[in-house]
Amino acid sequence: MIDTSTELWDPPPSRPSLVPAWIGAFLSSVVIVALVGTGGVVAHASNDERYRETSDVCSRLDLSAVATRLDHPPLRPQPSAKAGACSYVVENEDGLWASYGTVKLAYGANAAVAWIEWRYNKTEGNPRDVPNLGRAAHLVSQARNVDGKAFCFVSLDVLDSNLRLTISLGTDAGIPSRPCDDVDALGNALIESTRTSLTRLAESP
């Protein structure tokens, strides 16, 4: 059962949850940080404001790679109740959540401000570096069995210019696409969707 009662998992209350409460806690706690070297970022960041907050930010996200991995029609992220966040859902044939994901976007005044906020957050879980994505990126993935039912989770935290983007996905391992059979592939789909989304967000007017 996905419990969306935590800060990160915030879909409309009318939908039932499918994943136990610890899933929401896991995704909420995954605030992953890269200790970026001080020489590179701050030196040229004072006037770097590549990303601007817009009202249509959720529609600018491109989750095609994730949708393909889940063998699902195009995912259309919707604004969450919480400002600066979007959510997306894959439902099973009963109309219950089989997969649930969120995207959080935090804009700094410039890249230096965003880097300072990133630099002084604490790392949770066992993140791995993701090369060639933004200025710095970390990925956390986990597969677990709860009461005989398998689930998996991936969360990606990216710093690029003045934007910090955190995208997370939790899914039932038993859905037809079997995404948890290869958690690395699921993480790679999240990375590719984020890469495409950053390009689109940078093009915002």
URKAQUI-V753712 format. One record per backbone hydrogen bond with DSSP energy under -0.5 kcal/mol. CO is the residue of the C=O (numbers start at 1). NH is the residue of the N-H. Records with the same first field share a line. If there is no record, write none. Layout:
BEGIN
CO=NH  NH
END
This chain:
BEGIN
1=3  19
2=4
8=10
10=81
12=15
16=97
20=3  23  24
21=25
22=26
23=27
24=28
25=29
26=30
29=31
30=32
34=36
37=40  41
38=42
41=44
42=45
45=48  111  112
47=49
48=111
54=57
56=60
57=60  61
58=61
61=63
63=67
64=68
65=69
66=70
67=72
68=71
75=77
78=87
82=85
84=105
85=80
86=103
87=78
88=101
90=98  99
92=95
96=92
98=172
99=90
100=170
101=88
102=168
103=86
104=166
106=108  164
110=114
111=115
112=116
113=117
114=118
115=119
116=120
118=121
128=139
129=131
130=133
136=159
137=130
138=157
139=128
140=155
142=153
144=146  151
145=147
146=149
149=146
150=173
151=144
152=171
153=142
154=169
155=140
156=167
157=138
158=165
159=135  136
160=163
162=108
163=160  165
164=106
165=158
166=104
167=156
168=102
169=154
170=100
171=152
172=175
175=178
178=181
179=182
180=183
182=186
183=187
184=188
185=189
186=190
187=191
188=192
189=193
190=194
191=195
192=196
193=197
194=198
195=199
196=200
197=201
198=202
199=203
200=203
201=204
END
